[in-house]
Amino acid sequence: MEAGAVDAGFGYQCGLDALEYAPGSAATSQLAARQIGVQVGQIAKSMLFKSCRGEYFMVVCPGNLRVDNKKLKQAVGAKARMANAQETLQVTGFKPGSVCPFGVSNARILIDRPLAAYETVYPAAGTDGSGVPMSFAQLVSITGGEACDVMEPD
């Protein structure tokens, strides 16, 4: 696993095991869904945003949906933009396409409610060839995130 990747201790501590595939094979929601054999909406993509006040926050959402800027602004109380690759690596320790929502302490975490529609969701485990099967409740609990509604309708 690359630097910053979730180690074996994560699965042990949380009772979960990361699925690992060839590097790059799960770099997008579509590739991850194909690799794992699930619906694209079950892929819990993690995207970092930066508010106009300089605050960072992560949105964890279904892989088949797009962020609604108006809903996002309402949820965070400020206009925001997607963080660039350098900011994402600096704040999360992960490159875009492999961002893991676990252990992120310097960004507020927002978890989109539509993920709750799936029995199992798959956030990245810190590489672009990984995923961690878990329930929505586990995702909220482990990340300390807050459930919200910031995505465009399907």
Protein Blocks (a to p, Z undefined) as FASTA:
>chain_A
ZZhiacfklmmmnopacddddehilmbfklmmmmnopafklpccddddddfkopacdddd
dfkbccdfklmmmmnopacddddfklmmmmnopaehiacfehiakbccdddfklmmpmbd
cddehiabbccdddfklmmmmnopacddfbdcZZ
